[in-house]
Amino acid sequence: MKWDYQRLEKQLEYHPQNAIEEIRRHYCHAYHMDSHKRFELLYLIAKGTYLTGNYQSAKALSDYALSNASLSLLEETKWLNLKAGVLNIQGYFVEAHDLYQQSVYRAKLMNRNDLLYKLYNNLGYISNDLQAYREACGYFEKAIENDDYGGNGHLGMYCHYAFALSGVGQQDKALELIDEVVMKIEQQLGKRWLGFALESKGRILASVGREREALACFRRAKHQFLKTDIKKDLAMLNKRMAEVYLRLGETQSATECFEHATEALIELDLARLIGNSFYELGCLYEKSGNIEQCLENHRKHVELSSEIHRHIKKQQIDRLNANVERHRLKSEKVIANRQSALLEEMNVNLVKETKALNIATQKLDELERFSMALAKTRSKDDIYRLCTTHLPRMIGYSDFLVGFLSEDKQLIDFEYIESKGEILRNFKQDLTFPSYAYHAISSKQTVRIGSDSFDFNQSFKGKDKGAGPSQSMMFVPLLTCENSIGVISVQHHHIDYYSDYDEALFNLFGLVVAGALNLHDKQKEIAKQQVMHHHTLVALRDKNFELKEKSSMDPLTGLFNRTGLANGISQWMMSTPMPCEMVVTVMDLDHFKRFNDTHGHVNGDRLLKLLGKLIKDKFVKDDFLVTRFGGEEFLVIASAIHVRAIGQACVELLEEVKGLTTLLDLNDKVTISIGIHTGILTKEADFYNLIKAADQQLYRAKLQGRNQISTA
């Protein structure tokens, strides 16, 4: 079968899926061709798998081809360029950069400007990813010097060049260039290239602080990428959109974009970029206060990073094994022994890294147990005790302290210090100690010092206990609602004792402790408010009882009023079995109106007060209900078993009332009429019927001449 290499390579750029199927058909019939022709087809297959997102297959084909010693200089350059592209996509930027440099060297030997153009373009692109923008501009300018390529690839190079210009401060020139590129690509209707151009424009706008315009460009680019369904492009675009949303403070949108990017990278099996994405997601959840999700994503990042390292080491070991076998066959024993030693060293390193991963996992598990234990604490002392119990299992130290800014923010009050095993409390320190603590509080960031000597024992106790001054220190701020209220610190007397991982773990530890302290303060405030609320309720209840008592009593005589009578009747009904026999007595002063008119209302009130005291002395008992019924009328209700005693008391009352005017120093005579009625009580309404009947007896006594008792 005849085939055109240039046509197939061109078709790969626009319709890679269709092109790769045709190339594979040609390769199946290439058994009669020479090796160079077969490798040309194999290169097109590898390039097609790269363009369709199958990066592992593309890398495997590249490694296979580069291990073939019969490749020409041109073929080797192409394969190196392809492998570098795969490594770049997978996140191995430095390794990709080295391979591109090797390709440039070979292209210069062949004087191939077309290859130099592509290679310098790729070097510029990867320098952008490494944020080496000046170096990137230099590569793009060299690419322009060697430009005889043209087409959409030519315009794509200018997209990356524009972004590099923005990185070195030439934003106006960059925006002018990218607008021109976008216009040309839109005219040529290249969906994927238009997506790249819009993405580059968005990155430039974001770099100059025009985030909203950048997001608009990213959305247009996403629309174009969705048409091509290239997941790698969508994943990287989502990550860039997330960075812009994060800069705008839209944490939810940023999280969604990072999650979409991570899902796409997982589907593409780009291990290193997946690990970075988990780390960025963890940092994002840390800023939003979701410590559980933060820990989970950091755990995934650690595990995936370790898996990547193991995979890389395994690949290196496999290559070394192959080299050892080849040298052994060629009797190059010295080289083989050297390679074997290197292999053994790498095996030892792999064991160490595996052990380090296990330790890291154990520390994260310990942090999780610490978080769960904090949820059960009831005091700051419990929190500090848990800190000194769990922290040594995660991070070693010789000194541990917790300090808070004073109200005037001029002192650090150290509430809890563990120094060389001794517990110190409530130590106040001026601004000279230590400046790192204040820097951590003001910057709201973890501070790590690896070789600055400071003797905590002399600062706190005025003497050295023999363990030596601290050389390594870490300070993490205690944050509450984005405000720094204090600092936690650990110290060790060894230089450079703490690693980057220790710093990240200590930062998470500080977040957990800050959350527990904040929760404790809030619970303490709630408990205080509950006590105050309880005291208020008790006072209100006492006041309410007092008011209720006052509302039930007649202030002049100290006897129950009608309200007290109603309450007493209700209580009687609830406490006394029904039916029962009751006796009701109604008393009324005779001619009281005439007394008031003659002697005045003041003496009338004095007379009522004396009469009330007299009635209270004779009738007030535990099971008697004595009431001032109204005006000069009084009421006594009792069980019928007291009817005889009540009758006797009423007889005595008739005589004693006559002497009340003597007590008032008045020359007048006062008498009282009394009506008594006995009846059966079955319901509350019967009380008022009995009172009415007793009142009729009182009326009868009045008619019969007053100053007497009428009974029925």
C-alpha positions as CSV (number, residue, x, y, z in Angstrom):
1,M,0.0,0.0,0.0
2,K,1.3,3.5,-0.9
3,W,1.2,6.2,1.6
4,D,2.2,9.9,1.8
5,Y,4.2,10.7,5.0
6,Q,3.6,14.5,4.8
7,R,-0.1,14.0,4.2
8,L,-0.6,11.7,7.1
9,E,1.4,13.9,9.5
10,K,-0.7,16.9,8.4
11,Q,-3.9,14.9,8.9
12,L,-2.8,14.0,12.4
13,E,-3.0,17.7,13.5
14,Y,-6.6,18.1,12.4
15,H,-8.2,14.6,12.7
16,P,-5.9,12.5,14.8
17,Q,-8.3,9.7,15.5
18,N,-9.1,9.1,11.8
19,A,-5.5,9.5,10.8
20,I,-4.1,7.0,13.3
21,E,-6.5,4.3,12.1
22,E,-5.2,4.7,8.5
23,I,-1.6,4.7,9.7
24,R,-2.1,1.5,11.6
25,R,-3.5,-0.2,8.5
26,H,-0.3,0.9,6.6
27,Y,1.9,-0.4,9.5
28,C,0.2,-3.8,9.4
29,H,1.4,-4.2,5.7
30,A,4.8,-2.7,6.3
31,Y,6.6,-6.1,7.1
32,H,8.3,-6.0,3.6
33,M,9.6,-2.5,4.1
34,D,13.0,-1.5,5.5
35,S,13.4,-0.6,9.1
36,H,13.5,3.2,8.5
37,K,10.1,3.1,6.7
38,R,8.6,1.1,9.5
39,F,10.0,3.5,12.2
40,E,8.5,6.4,10.2
41,L,5.0,4.8,10.5
42,L,5.7,3.9,14.1
43,Y,6.5,7.5,14.8
44,L,3.2,8.6,13.3
45,I,1.4,6.1,15.4
46,A,3.2,7.3,18.6
47,K,2.4,10.9,17.6
48,G,-1.2,10.0,17.1
49,T,-1.5,8.3,20.5
50,Y,0.0,11.4,22.0
51,L,-2.5,13.7,20.3
52,T,-5.4,11.5,21.4
53,G,-4.3,11.5,25.0
54,N,-2.8,8.0,25.3
55,Y,0.4,9.3,26.8
56,Q,1.6,6.1,28.4
57,S,1.5,4.3,25.1
58,A,3.3,7.2,23.3
59,K,6.0,7.2,26.0
60,A,6.4,3.4,25.7
61,L,6.7,3.6,21.9
62,S,9.3,6.4,22.3
63,D,11.4,4.4,24.8
64,Y,11.2,1.4,22.4
65,A,12.3,3.4,19.4
66,L,15.2,5.2,21.2
67,S,16.6,1.9,22.4
68,N,17.1,1.0,18.7
69,A,20.7,1.6,17.7
70,S,19.9,1.9,14.0
71,L,18.0,5.2,14.1
72,S,19.3,8.0,12.0
73,L,20.1,11.4,13.6
74,L,16.8,12.9,12.2
75,E,14.7,10.0,13.5
76,E,16.4,10.1,16.9
77,T,15.7,13.9,17.1
78,K,12.0,13.4,16.3
79,W,11.6,10.6,18.8
80,L,13.4,12.7,21.5
81,N,11.1,15.6,20.7
82,L,8.0,13.4,21.0
83,K,9.2,11.8,24.3
84,A,9.9,15.3,25.7
85,G,6.3,16.3,24.8
86,V,4.9,13.4,26.7
87,L,7.0,14.1,29.8
88,N,5.9,17.8,29.6
89,I,2.3,16.8,29.6
90,Q,2.9,14.4,32.5
91,G,4.4,17.2,34.6
92,Y,8.1,16.2,34.3
93,F,9.2,19.7,33.1
94,V,12.9,19.5,33.9
95,E,13.4,16.1,32.2
96,A,11.4,17.4,29.2
97,H,13.5,20.5,29.0
98,D,16.7,18.4,28.9
99,L,15.4,16.2,26.1
100,Y,14.4,19.3,24.0
101,Q,18.0,20.7,24.5
102,Q,19.4,17.4,23.2
103,S,17.0,17.6,20.2
104,V,18.2,21.2,19.5
105,Y,21.8,20.1,19.4
106,R,21.0,17.4,16.9
107,A,18.8,19.7,14.7
108,K,21.7,22.2,14.6
109,L,24.1,19.5,13.4
110,M,21.6,18.7,10.6
111,N,20.9,22.5,9.9
112,R,17.2,21.8,10.0
113,N,15.4,25.1,10.5
114,D,12.0,23.5,10.5
115,L,13.0,21.3,13.4
116,L,14.7,24.1,15.2
117,Y,11.5,26.2,14.9
118,K,9.4,23.5,16.6
119,L,12.0,22.7,19.3
120,Y,12.5,26.4,20.2
121,N,8.7,26.7,20.3
122,N,8.5,23.7,22.7
123,L,11.3,25.0,24.8
124,G,9.5,28.4,25.1
125,Y,6.3,26.6,26.1
126,I,7.9,24.6,28.8
127,S,9.8,27.6,30.1
128,N,6.4,29.3,30.5
129,D,5.3,26.4,32.7
130,L,8.5,26.7,34.7
131,Q,7.8,30.5,35.0
132,A,11.1,31.3,33.3
133,Y,9.6,34.0,31.1
134,R,12.7,35.7,29.9
135,E,14.2,32.4,28.9
136,A,10.9,31.6,27.2
137,C,11.0,34.9,25.2
138,G,14.5,34.1,24.0
139,Y,13.4,30.7,22.8
140,F,10.3,32.1,21.0
141,E,12.5,34.8,19.3
142,K,14.8,32.0,18.1
143,A,11.8,30.1,16.8
144,I,10.6,33.1,14.9
145,E,14.1,33.4,13.3
146,N,13.8,29.8,12.1
147,D,10.1,30.0,11.1
148,D,9.4,28.4,7.8
149,Y,6.5,26.4,9.2
150,G,3.4,28.7,9.1
151,G,-0.2,27.5,9.5
152,N,-2.0,27.1,12.7
153,G,1.1,25.9,14.5
154,H,2.7,29.2,13.6
155,L,-0.2,31.0,15.3
156,G,-0.1,28.7,18.3
157,M,3.5,29.6,18.9
158,Y,2.5,33.3,19.0
159,C,-0.1,32.4,21.7
160,H,2.7,31.1,23.9
161,Y,5.0,34.0,23.0
162,A,2.3,36.5,24.0
163,F,2.0,34.9,27.4
164,A,5.8,35.0,27.9
165,L,5.8,38.7,27.1
166,S,3.2,39.3,29.8
167,G,5.4,37.4,32.2
168,V,8.3,39.9,31.6
169,G,6.0,43.0,32.0
170,Q,5.1,43.7,28.4
171,Q,1.4,43.2,28.9
172,D,0.2,45.8,26.3
173,K,2.3,44.2,23.6
174,A,1.2,40.7,24.7
175,L,-2.5,41.6,24.6
176,E,-2.1,43.3,21.1
177,L,-0.4,40.2,19.8
178,I,-2.9,37.7,21.3
179,D,-5.9,39.7,19.9
180,E,-4.3,39.5,16.4
181,V,-3.8,35.7,16.8
182,V,-7.4,35.1,18.0
183,M,-8.8,37.1,15.0
184,K,-6.7,35.1,12.5
185,I,-7.6,31.7,14.1
186,E,-11.3,32.6,14.2
187,Q,-11.1,33.3,10.4
188,Q,-9.5,29.9,9.8
189,L,-12.1,28.1,12.1
190,G,-9.5,26.0,14.0
191,K,-11.5,24.9,17.1
192,R,-8.6,23.5,19.1
193,W,-6.2,26.3,18.2
194,L,-8.9,28.9,18.9
195,G,-9.3,27.3,22.4
196,F,-5.5,27.6,22.9
197,A,-5.5,31.2,21.8
198,L,-8.4,32.2,24.1
199,E,-6.8,30.3,27.0
200,S,-3.5,32.2,26.5
201,K,-5.4,35.5,26.4
202,G,-7.2,34.6,29.6
203,R,-3.9,33.8,31.3
204,I,-2.5,37.2,30.2
205,L,-5.6,39.1,31.4
206,A,-5.3,37.2,34.7
207,S,-1.7,38.2,35.1
208,V,-2.6,41.9,34.9
209,G,-5.4,41.7,37.4
210,R,-8.4,41.6,34.9
211,E,-9.8,38.4,36.4
212,R,-13.4,38.7,35.1
213,E,-12.3,39.3,31.5
214,A,-9.9,36.3,32.0
215,L,-12.8,34.1,33.1
216,A,-14.8,35.1,30.0
217,C,-11.9,34.1,27.8
218,F,-11.5,30.8,29.7
219,R,-15.2,30.0,29.2
220,R,-15.0,30.6,25.4
221,A,-11.9,28.4,25.3
222,K,-13.7,25.7,27.3
223,H,-16.5,25.8,24.7
224,Q,-14.0,25.2,21.9
225,F,-12.2,22.4,23.8
226,L,-15.6,20.7,24.5
227,K,-16.0,20.4,20.7
228,T,-12.7,18.6,20.4
229,D,-13.2,16.5,23.6
230,I,-9.5,16.6,24.4
231,K,-9.5,15.9,28.2
232,K,-6.0,17.1,28.8
233,D,-6.8,20.6,27.4
234,L,-10.0,20.8,29.5
235,A,-8.1,19.6,32.7
236,M,-5.4,22.3,32.4
237,L,-8.0,25.0,31.6
238,N,-10.1,24.0,34.6
239,K,-7.0,24.3,36.9
240,R,-6.3,27.8,35.5
241,M,-10.0,28.8,36.0
242,A,-9.8,27.6,39.6
243,E,-6.7,29.7,40.2
244,V,-8.6,32.8,39.0
245,Y,-11.7,32.0,41.0
246,L,-9.4,31.5,44.1
247,R,-7.9,34.9,43.5
248,L,-11.4,36.4,43.4
249,G,-12.3,34.7,46.7
250,E,-14.9,32.4,45.0
251,T,-13.8,29.3,46.9
252,Q,-16.8,27.2,45.8
253,S,-16.3,27.8,42.1
254,A,-12.5,27.2,42.5
255,T,-13.1,23.9,44.3
256,E,-15.5,22.7,41.5
257,C,-13.0,23.5,38.8
258,F,-10.2,21.7,40.7
259,E,-12.4,18.7,41.1
260,H,-13.3,18.6,37.4
261,A,-9.6,19.0,36.5
262,T,-8.6,16.2,38.9
263,E,-11.3,13.8,37.5
264,A,-10.0,14.5,34.0
265,L,-6.4,13.9,35.0
266,I,-7.3,10.7,36.7
267,E,-9.0,9.5,33.5
268,L,-5.9,10.4,31.6
269,D,-3.7,8.6,34.2
270,L,-1.3,11.6,34.5
271,A,0.0,10.6,37.9
272,R,2.2,13.6,38.8
273,L,-0.4,16.2,37.7
274,I,-3.0,14.2,39.7
275,G,-0.9,14.4,42.8
276,N,-0.3,18.2,42.3
277,S,-4.1,18.6,41.9
278,F,-4.8,16.7,45.1
279,Y,-2.3,18.9,46.9
280,E,-3.9,22.1,45.5
281,L,-7.4,20.8,46.5
282,G,-6.1,20.1,50.0
283,C,-4.7,23.7,50.3
284,L,-8.0,25.1,49.0
285,Y,-10.0,23.0,51.6
286,E,-7.5,24.2,54.3
287,K,-8.3,27.9,53.5
288,S,-12.0,27.2,53.6
289,G,-11.6,25.5,57.1
290,N,-12.7,22.0,55.9
291,I,-9.9,20.2,57.8
292,E,-11.3,16.7,57.1
293,Q,-11.2,17.1,53.3
294,C,-7.8,18.9,53.6
295,L,-6.3,15.9,55.4
296,E,-7.9,13.4,52.9
297,N,-6.5,15.2,49.8
298,H,-3.0,15.7,51.4
299,R,-3.1,12.0,52.2
300,K,-3.9,11.1,48.6
301,H,-1.1,13.5,47.4
302,V,1.5,11.8,49.7
303,E,0.4,8.3,48.6
304,L,0.4,9.2,44.9
305,S,3.7,11.0,45.1
306,S,5.3,8.0,46.7
307,E,3.7,5.7,44.1
308,I,5.2,7.9,41.3
309,H,8.6,7.8,43.0
310,R,8.4,4.0,43.3
311,H,7.4,3.8,39.7
312,I,10.3,6.0,38.5
313,K,12.7,4.0,40.6
314,K,11.4,0.8,39.3
315,Q,11.8,2.0,35.7
316,Q,15.3,3.1,36.5
317,I,16.0,-0.2,38.1
318,D,14.7,-2.1,35.1
319,R,16.9,0.0,32.7
320,L,19.9,-0.6,34.9
321,N,19.1,-4.4,35.0
322,A,19.1,-4.3,31.2
323,N,22.4,-2.4,31.1
324,V,23.9,-4.8,33.6
325,E,22.8,-7.8,31.5
326,R,24.2,-6.2,28.2
327,H,27.5,-5.4,29.8
328,R,27.7,-8.8,31.3
329,L,27.2,-10.4,27.8
330,K,30.0,-8.1,26.5
331,S,32.3,-9.2,29.4
332,E,32.4,-5.6,30.7
333,K,32.5,-6.7,34.3
334,V,33.7,-3.5,35.8
335,I,30.8,-1.5,34.3
336,A,28.4,-4.2,35.3
337,N,29.6,-4.2,38.9
338,R,29.3,-0.4,39.0
339,Q,25.7,-0.6,37.7
340,S,24.9,-3.4,40.2
341,A,26.2,-1.2,43.1
342,L,24.0,1.7,41.8
343,L,21.1,-0.7,41.6
344,E,21.6,-1.8,45.1
345,E,21.8,1.8,46.3
346,M,18.6,2.6,44.5
347,N,16.9,-0.4,46.1
348,V,18.1,0.9,49.5
349,N,16.7,4.3,48.7
350,L,13.4,2.7,47.6
351,V,13.1,0.9,50.9
352,K,13.9,4.2,52.7
353,E,11.2,6.0,50.8
354,T,8.7,3.3,51.4
355,K,9.5,3.5,55.1
356,A,9.1,7.3,55.0
357,L,5.7,6.8,53.4
358,N,4.6,4.5,56.1
359,I,5.8,7.0,58.8
360,A,4.0,9.8,57.0
361,T,0.8,7.7,56.9
362,Q,1.2,6.9,60.6
363,K,1.6,10.6,61.4
364,L,-1.5,11.5,59.5
365,D,-3.4,8.8,61.3
366,E,-2.1,10.2,64.6
367,L,-3.3,13.7,63.6
368,E,-6.8,12.2,62.9
369,R,-6.9,10.5,66.3
370,F,-5.8,13.8,67.9
371,S,-8.6,15.6,66.2
372,M,-11.2,13.1,67.4
373,A,-9.8,13.3,71.0
374,L,-10.1,17.1,70.9
375,A,-13.8,16.8,70.2
376,K,-14.3,15.3,73.7
377,T,-12.2,17.9,75.7
378,R,-13.9,20.2,78.2
379,S,-11.1,22.6,79.2
380,K,-7.9,24.2,77.9
381,D,-5.8,22.1,80.2
382,D,-7.3,19.0,78.5
383,I,-6.4,20.5,75.0
384,Y,-2.8,21.2,76.1
385,R,-2.5,17.7,77.7
386,L,-3.6,16.1,74.4
387,C,-1.1,18.3,72.5
388,T,1.8,17.1,74.6
389,T,0.5,13.5,74.3
390,H,0.0,13.3,70.6
391,L,2.4,15.8,69.1
392,P,5.6,13.8,70.0
393,R,4.2,10.9,67.9
394,M,4.1,13.3,64.9
395,I,6.9,15.8,65.5
396,G,9.9,15.6,67.9
397,Y,10.7,18.6,70.1
398,S,12.5,19.6,73.3
399,D,10.2,22.7,74.0
400,F,6.5,23.2,73.3
401,L,4.6,26.4,74.0
402,V,1.2,28.0,73.4
403,G,1.0,31.8,73.6
404,F,-1.7,34.4,73.1
405,L,-1.4,38.1,72.2
406,S,-2.3,40.4,75.1
407,E,-5.2,42.9,74.8
408,D,-2.8,45.7,73.8
409,K,-1.0,43.3,71.4
410,Q,2.3,44.3,72.9
411,L,3.0,41.1,74.9
412,I,2.7,37.4,74.3
413,D,1.1,35.7,77.3
414,F,2.4,32.1,77.3
415,E,-0.4,30.1,78.9
416,Y,1.3,26.7,78.6
417,I,5.0,25.8,78.2
418,E,6.6,22.4,78.3
419,S,10.4,22.9,78.4
420,K,12.7,19.9,78.8
421,G,9.8,18.0,80.4
422,E,8.9,20.7,82.9
423,I,5.5,22.5,82.8
424,L,5.6,26.3,83.0
425,R,2.5,28.6,83.0
426,N,1.4,32.2,82.5
427,F,4.8,33.6,81.5
428,K,4.7,37.0,79.9
429,Q,7.4,38.0,77.4
430,D,8.2,41.4,75.9
431,L,8.6,42.2,72.1
432,T,12.2,41.1,72.0
433,F,11.3,37.4,72.3
434,P,11.1,35.9,69.9
435,S,10.6,38.0,66.7
436,Y,9.7,34.9,64.8
437,A,6.6,34.4,66.9
438,Y,5.4,37.9,66.1
439,H,6.2,37.4,62.5
440,A,4.1,34.2,62.4
441,I,1.2,36.0,64.1
442,S,1.3,39.1,61.8
443,S,1.9,37.1,58.5
444,K,-0.6,34.4,59.4
445,Q,1.9,31.8,58.1
446,T,4.0,29.1,59.5
447,V,7.6,30.2,60.2
448,R,10.5,27.6,60.3
449,I,14.0,28.4,61.4
450,G,16.7,25.7,61.0
451,S,19.9,27.2,62.5
452,D,19.2,30.2,64.8
453,S,20.3,29.5,68.4
454,F,18.0,30.6,71.2
455,D,18.0,29.3,74.8
456,F,14.4,29.1,76.0
457,N,15.5,27.9,79.5
458,Q,17.4,31.1,80.1
459,S,14.6,33.2,78.8
460,F,11.9,31.5,80.9
461,K,13.9,30.4,84.0
462,G,17.0,32.5,84.0
463,K,19.2,29.3,84.0
464,D,20.2,26.5,81.6
465,K,19.1,23.0,82.5
466,G,21.8,21.4,80.5
467,A,20.0,20.3,77.3
468,G,21.5,23.1,75.2
469,P,19.8,26.0,73.3
470,S,17.2,25.4,70.6
471,Q,18.6,25.5,67.1
472,S,15.5,24.5,65.1
473,M,12.2,26.2,65.6
474,M,8.7,26.3,64.1
475,F,5.9,28.8,64.8
476,V,2.3,28.4,63.5
477,P,-0.3,31.1,64.1
478,L,-3.6,30.4,65.9
479,L,-6.2,31.7,63.5
480,T,-9.8,32.5,64.3
481,C,-12.1,34.1,61.7
482,E,-8.9,35.0,59.7
483,N,-7.4,36.8,62.8
484,S,-4.3,35.7,64.5
485,I,-4.8,35.4,68.3
486,G,-1.7,33.6,69.3
487,V,1.0,31.1,68.3
488,I,2.1,27.5,68.9
489,S,5.8,26.7,68.7
490,V,8.1,23.6,68.9
491,Q,11.8,23.8,69.4
492,H,14.7,21.3,69.1
493,H,18.4,21.7,69.9
494,H,19.5,20.0,66.6
495,I,20.2,22.2,63.5
496,D,17.8,21.8,60.6
497,Y,15.8,19.2,62.5
498,Y,12.5,19.9,60.9
499,S,11.6,19.1,57.3
500,D,9.1,20.5,54.8
501,Y,6.8,17.7,55.7
502,D,7.1,18.5,59.4
503,E,6.2,22.1,58.6
504,A,3.1,21.1,56.6
505,L,2.0,18.6,59.3
506,F,2.6,21.2,62.1
507,N,0.6,23.7,60.1
508,L,-2.4,21.2,60.0
509,F,-1.8,20.6,63.7
510,G,-2.1,24.3,64.4
511,L,-5.3,24.5,62.5
512,V,-6.8,21.7,64.5
513,V,-5.7,23.2,67.9
514,A,-7.0,26.6,66.9
515,G,-10.4,25.1,66.0
516,A,-10.5,23.3,69.4
517,L,-9.5,26.5,71.3
518,N,-12.1,28.5,69.5
519,L,-14.8,25.9,70.2
520,H,-13.8,25.8,73.9
521,D,-14.1,29.6,74.2
522,K,-17.5,29.5,72.5
523,Q,-18.7,26.7,74.8
524,K,-17.4,28.6,77.8
525,E,-19.3,31.7,76.7
526,I,-22.4,29.7,76.1
527,A,-22.1,28.1,79.6
528,K,-21.7,31.6,81.1
529,Q,-24.8,32.8,79.3
530,Q,-26.7,29.8,80.5
531,V,-25.8,30.5,84.1
532,M,-26.9,34.2,83.7
533,H,-30.1,33.0,82.0
534,H,-30.8,30.6,84.9
535,H,-30.2,33.4,87.5
536,T,-32.5,35.7,85.5
537,L,-35.2,33.0,85.4
538,V,-35.0,32.4,89.2
539,A,-35.2,36.1,89.9
540,L,-38.2,36.4,87.5
541,R,-39.9,33.4,89.2
542,D,-39.4,34.9,92.7
543,K,-40.6,38.3,91.5
544,N,-43.6,36.6,89.8
545,F,-44.4,34.7,93.0
546,E,-44.1,37.9,95.0
547,L,-46.4,39.8,92.6
548,K,-48.9,36.9,92.6
549,E,-48.9,37.0,96.4
550,K,-49.5,40.7,96.4
551,S,-52.3,40.4,93.8
552,S,-54.1,37.9,96.0
553,M,-53.9,39.9,99.3
554,D,-55.9,42.8,100.6
555,P,-53.3,45.5,101.5
556,L,-55.4,47.0,104.2
557,T,-56.4,44.0,106.3
558,G,-53.8,41.4,105.2
559,L,-56.5,38.9,104.3
560,F,-57.2,37.4,100.9
561,N,-59.1,39.5,98.4
562,R,-61.4,38.1,95.7
563,T,-58.4,37.0,93.6
564,G,-57.0,35.1,96.6
565,L,-60.5,33.7,97.2
566,A,-60.7,32.3,93.6
567,N,-57.2,30.8,93.9
568,G,-58.1,29.3,97.3
569,I,-61.3,27.7,96.0
570,S,-59.4,26.2,93.0
571,Q,-56.8,24.7,95.3
572,W,-59.5,23.4,97.7
573,M,-61.2,21.6,94.8
574,M,-57.9,19.9,93.8
575,S,-57.0,18.8,97.3
576,T,-60.3,17.8,98.9
577,P,-62.3,14.6,98.0
578,M,-65.8,15.3,96.7
579,P,-68.5,15.4,97.8
580,C,-67.9,17.2,101.2
581,E,-69.8,19.3,103.7
582,M,-68.8,23.0,104.0
583,V,-69.7,25.9,106.3
584,V,-69.7,29.4,105.0
585,T,-69.8,32.5,107.2
586,V,-70.5,36.0,106.0
587,M,-69.8,39.1,108.3
588,D,-70.7,42.7,107.7
589,L,-70.3,45.9,109.9
590,D,-73.6,47.5,110.7
591,H,-74.1,51.1,109.5
592,F,-70.5,51.4,108.3
593,K,-71.4,54.1,105.8
594,R,-72.8,56.3,108.6
595,F,-69.6,55.6,110.5
596,N,-67.5,56.8,107.6
597,D,-69.7,59.9,107.1
598,T,-69.4,60.7,110.9
599,H,-65.7,59.9,111.6
600,G,-64.2,60.1,108.1
601,H,-62.7,57.5,105.8
602,V,-59.3,57.4,107.6
603,N,-61.0,56.2,110.8
604,G,-63.1,53.9,108.6
605,D,-60.0,52.3,107.2
606,R,-58.5,52.0,110.8
607,L,-61.7,50.3,111.9
608,L,-61.6,47.8,109.0
609,K,-57.9,47.1,109.7
610,L,-58.6,46.3,113.4
611,L,-61.6,44.2,112.4
612,G,-59.5,42.3,109.9
613,K,-56.9,41.6,112.6
614,L,-59.6,40.4,115.0
615,I,-61.1,38.1,112.3
616,K,-57.6,36.8,111.4
617,D,-56.8,36.0,115.1
618,K,-60.1,34.0,115.5
619,F,-60.5,32.3,112.1
620,V,-57.2,32.0,110.3
621,K,-56.1,28.3,110.4
622,D,-54.5,25.9,107.9
623,D,-57.8,24.7,106.5
624,F,-59.7,28.0,106.8
625,L,-60.2,30.4,103.8
626,V,-60.6,33.9,105.3
627,T,-61.3,36.8,102.8
628,R,-62.2,40.4,102.7
629,F,-65.2,39.9,100.4
630,G,-65.7,43.6,99.6
631,G,-66.0,46.9,101.5
632,E,-66.9,46.1,105.2
633,E,-67.9,42.5,104.3
634,F,-65.8,39.5,105.3
635,L,-66.0,35.8,104.4
636,V,-64.9,32.6,106.2
637,I,-65.0,29.2,104.5
638,A,-64.2,26.0,106.3
639,S,-65.0,22.3,106.5
640,A,-68.3,21.5,108.3
641,I,-66.4,19.7,111.1
642,H,-65.5,23.2,112.4
643,V,-69.1,24.5,112.5
644,R,-69.4,24.5,116.3
645,A,-66.0,26.2,116.7
646,I,-67.0,28.8,114.1
647,G,-70.3,29.5,115.9
648,Q,-68.5,30.0,119.2
649,A,-66.0,32.3,117.5
650,C,-68.8,34.4,115.9
651,V,-70.5,34.8,119.4
652,E,-67.3,36.1,120.8
653,L,-66.8,38.4,117.8
654,L,-70.2,40.1,118.4
655,E,-69.0,41.3,121.8
656,E,-65.4,42.1,120.9
657,V,-66.4,44.3,117.9
658,K,-68.2,46.6,120.2
659,G,-64.9,47.5,121.9
660,L,-63.1,48.5,118.6
661,T,-64.2,52.1,118.9
662,T,-62.5,52.3,122.3
663,L,-59.3,51.4,120.6
664,L,-59.9,54.2,118.1
665,D,-60.6,56.7,120.9
666,L,-64.0,57.4,119.4
667,N,-67.3,57.9,121.3
668,D,-69.5,55.7,119.2
669,K,-70.9,52.2,119.1
670,V,-70.0,49.6,116.3
671,T,-71.8,46.3,115.8
672,I,-71.6,43.4,113.3
673,S,-74.1,41.1,111.7
674,I,-73.2,37.5,110.8
675,G,-74.8,34.9,108.5
676,I,-73.8,31.2,108.6
677,H,-74.8,28.5,106.1
678,T,-73.8,24.8,105.9
679,G,-74.2,22.8,102.7
680,I,-72.8,20.0,100.5
681,L,-70.0,20.8,98.0
682,T,-69.7,18.6,94.8
683,K,-68.2,21.1,92.2
684,E,-66.6,24.5,92.2
685,A,-69.9,26.3,91.3
686,D,-71.3,25.0,94.6
687,F,-68.9,27.3,96.5
688,Y,-70.6,30.4,95.1
689,N,-74.1,28.9,95.8
690,L,-73.1,28.4,99.5
691,I,-71.7,32.0,99.7
692,K,-75.0,33.2,98.2
693,A,-77.0,31.2,100.8
694,A,-74.8,32.6,103.7
695,D,-75.3,36.1,102.3
696,Q,-79.1,35.6,102.6
697,Q,-78.6,34.6,106.3
698,L,-76.7,37.8,106.7
699,Y,-79.5,39.8,105.2
700,R,-81.9,38.0,107.5
701,A,-79.8,39.1,110.5
702,K,-79.9,42.7,109.3
703,L,-83.7,42.6,109.0
704,Q,-84.0,41.2,112.5
705,G,-82.3,44.2,114.0
706,R,-78.5,43.7,113.3
707,N,-75.8,42.8,115.9
708,Q,-76.8,39.1,115.8
709,I,-76.1,35.8,114.1
710,S,-78.5,34.1,111.7
711,T,-77.9,30.4,110.9
712,A,-79.4,27.8,108.5
